[in-house]
Amino acid sequence: MSGSPAVSRQEFDAIFAAVRTWGSWSPADRGAWNRVTPEHVRRATALVRSGTAVPLGLPWDTRAGPDNDRPALHHMTDLGDVEPAEPATYKDFIAADFHGKAVSHLDALAHVAYRGRLYDGRTAREAVGASGARFGSVAALGPLVTKGVLLDLPAVLGVGWLEPGHPVHARDVAATERALGVTVDDGCAVLLRSGRFRRRRELGPWDVGAASAGLHVDAVPLLAERAIALLGGDGDSDLRPSPVEGVHSPVHALAVAAMGVPLLDNLDLEALSAACAGAGRYEFMIVVSPLNVPGGTGSPVNPVAIL
């Protein structure tokens, strides 16, 4: 699983055209979430055996660091001293510029444009303005319940983590499926574990925007062929530095803008890795419920995997 061949812009555009699903669904701004039918939900519930629920969201991080240049906000607005009578109440305020590397969040289809076009060919400047998104907002998605698959590459390789800059190719995805006895198929959520947060806990934070393990673009056509509904990981799915000239987040462009597949970024997959290893299986039900933010390009989220 080594080597990251460079991809020209022309080659990348050919991949974009090959995986594009524009015009496939109505409503279009739910994108690949339209693939998930009641039958997919029933299939997911059949994967629940022990009833173990594993939250995947990171703690709300208010401390600045190499991987958190826009810390989340949290402060108290009521310390129980302004109410006239019992009971005392305590209130607080939270906020985040969440499209970064420190907040677990969902990218909606309004988040990414390529060559000026959002998913389904919508002109980005016409669809997204100062008041928010008129197409592809997170409010259009609603909740998702489906089968989840953990591609736990460090577990397969027998290492603690993938080093920053390690590419995950299509052949690696297929090999991980075979090793873990899982199948990425239609309507499922694919979660890629690189071991980022184990590495962070043992070695300290680093600038993951400059160097992170992630999918090489040659893996995306395989995921498109399998007709997935959601892609996520403990990074932001992209390999950094990018192997594509002039495109800093090529997997974002392919998944969101071409395929209509929302992304889950910055998940803590360490507990899920341990739970899957203990259960001897890497498939589970996943529940994703983003905030209902009209016009929002995404949402902080705490997905839950249920084994």
N, C-alpha and C positions, 0 to 999 in steps of 0.2 A: 504494500500500500504506500508506495513512495513515488515521487516524481509528480510534477505539476506542469504538463506541457502548455505552452502559451497558445492562446486561441485568438485568431485575428477577428477584427470587427466583422468582416464579411462572413467568416465561419459562424460567429455568434448570431448574426442576423438570420442565417439559414436555420440554425437551431430554433430561434424564436418563431420563425414562420412554421416550422415543422410541428411545434408543440402547441401552437395557438388554437384556442377553442372559441374564438369570437363568434357570436351569432348562434351559440349552442343552446342557450337557456333563457327562460323568462320566469322570474325577473332576473335580468342580466347581472345586477349588482350583488346578487348572492353567489355568483360564479359557481365554483365547483361544489359549494354546499348544496346546490340543487341535486347533486348525485345521491345525497343521503335521504333515503326513503324510510317509511315506517318499518320495512323489512330489514333495513340496515340497523335500525335501532334495536329491533328484536334480536338480531344476530349478536349485537354488542352485549345485550343483557344476558345472553346465554354464556358469555365468557366470565360472568361473575360467579365465583365458586366459594372462596373464603369470606368474601365481603370486606376484605381489606381495602380501605380508602387511603390513597397516597396523594397529598396535595403537591403540586408541582411549582407553585409560585415562590419567588424569592421574598425574603423579608423586605419591607418598605425601607429603602436605603437613603438616609438623610446625610450621609457622610461623603464628602468629596474624595475622589481617589483617581488613579490612572484609568480606571474603567468606569468612572462615574463623574463626568465633568459637569453634569447638570443634576445635582442631588435633589431628591424628592423633598417636599416640604411637609412638616407636621408640627403644629403647635396647638396649645390649648386655647379655647375661646371662652370657657366657663369652668371655674374651679369650685362650683357649688356655692358661691358667695353672692350671687345676684338674684336668687329666687326668694320671693317674700315668705314662703312657708315650706314645710316639708312636702315632698322629699327634696333633698339637695340633688342637683344634677350636674354632671360633668360632660363637657362637650369639647370637641376638637375639630381642627381643620386639616385637610390633606390636599395636596396638589402635586402634579408631576409633569414635566416635559418628558413623557414616557418613551418616545421613540429614540432610545439610546441603548446603552449596554448594561444598565443596572436594574431596570424595572421589567418584570415579566409582563409581556403585553402581546396583544393580537394586532397584526397589521391587516386592516381592511383593504378593499380593492381601490379605494381612493388614495392610498398611501404611495403608490408607485406608478410613475409614467415612464414609458420608453419612447424616445423620439417624439415626445409631445403628446403621446396617446396613453390614456388609461386602458384598463381592460375593456374589451368589446369595441375598441376603436374610438372611444369617446375622447374628444379633445380636452386635454387636461385644463387648459386655461378657461374653457367655458364651463367645465364641471366643478372646478374647485376655486373658491375665492375667499375673500377675507371673512365671510360669514360661515365658511365651512364647505363641505362637499355636497353637491346636489346629485351626485351619482356615486355609488360605491361606498357609501358611508357605513360605519360599523352598525348603525341602527338597522340597516337593511338585512344584516346577517341573522340576528337572533341567536338562540342557543344551538349548540351542536352536541348530539349524543351519537357516538359511533364506535367502531372497533379501533383501538389504538395498537400500534406495533412499535416496540422499542428496538431500534437498531443500536445495540450496545457494542460498539466497536472495541473499546478497551477490554471488555470482558472476553471477546473473541480472541483478541491478540495477547491476552494475559498481561496487560500493562495497566498502570493506574490511570493513564490519560494519553490522549494524542497530543503531541507537541504542537504549539502554535505554528500555523502554516502547513499542517499536514492535510493533503487533499484526500477526499473520499470519492473514488471513481465508481462508475457503474458496476465494474467487476467486483468492487469491494462491497457494494450493497447486496449483490447477488450472493457473494460468499458469506456475508453475515446472515442473510436469510437462511441459508443451508445450515450454517453452524448452530443457529439458535432455534431452528425448526419453526420458523415463522414464514408467513406469506403476505407480502404487500399486495393488496387487491383493491377492487373498486370501492370507493366511498370511505376508505379508511384514513386514519390520521397516522402519519409517519413521524416519529420522534427520533432524532439522531443524538446519541450521547457521545461526546468527545472526552468527557471527564474534566471539563473546564473548571468546575467548582471544587472538585477534589484537588486539582492542581493549585487553584487559588488558595485554598485553605492550607496547603502544605508549603507552597513556595511564595505566596503573596500575590497581590494584584499586579496586572500589567495592562498595557494598552491593547485591548482586544480589537480595537478598530484598525490597528496597524498589523496585527498578526493573530490569526485564529485558525483553528482547524475547521473544516467545513466541506460542503459538497463542491466538487469540481463540476463544471457545467456539463460534462459528458454523462453525469449521473441523472440529469433532469429528464432526458427523453425516456429513460426507463420508468421513472415515476409517472410521467405523462401517459405512457403506454398502459400502466397499471390503473390509471384513472383514480388517483387519490383525491381526497377532499381537503386535506389539511396537511401542512408540513411544519415541523418545528424542531427545536433542539435546545441544548444548553448554551449555544451561541446564537447567531442570527441566521443560520443555515449556510451563509456564504463563507467561502474560503478567502482568507486574507493573508497576504496581498492577493488581489484579484488576478486570475490568469488571463483576463480578457482586456485587451488594450482599449483604454478610453471608457470602460464600464466598471465603476467601483463596486457595484453590488449586482453581479450578473444573475445570481440565483433569485434575488428579489425580482428582477425584471422578468425572468422567465416564469416564475411561479405566479406572481401577482398579476403582472400586466399581460402576459401571454396566456397563461393557463387558467386564470381566475381562482387560484388556490391561495387563500389567506395563510399567513405565517404566524407561528408562535415563536417569539424570541425570548431568550434569557430564562429558560426554565431550569430549575434545580432538579436534575434527574438522578441524583445520587441515591435518595431513598427508594426511588422506583427501581433503580438498578438492583439494589439489595433485595427488594421485595420480589422482583422477577426471578432473581437467582434462587431465592429461597423456595419459590413456588415451582421452579423448574419450567417456567413458560414466560414468554415475552409478548403475549397478546393479552389485551384487557379491554374493558370498557373505559372510554374517556368522555368526560363531560366538560364542555367549554361554554361559559356563559359570560360574554362580554357585557360591559355596561351599555345601556341603551342611550347613546349620545347622538341625537340627530345632527347630521353634518360632520360627525367625528371621523377621523382617518384611522382610528384604531381605539384600543382601550386597554388599560391595565387589566390583568386577569389572573386568576388563581385556578387553573384547570385541576381537575381531580381524576386520577386513574383509579379504577376499582377492579380488583382482582377476584 
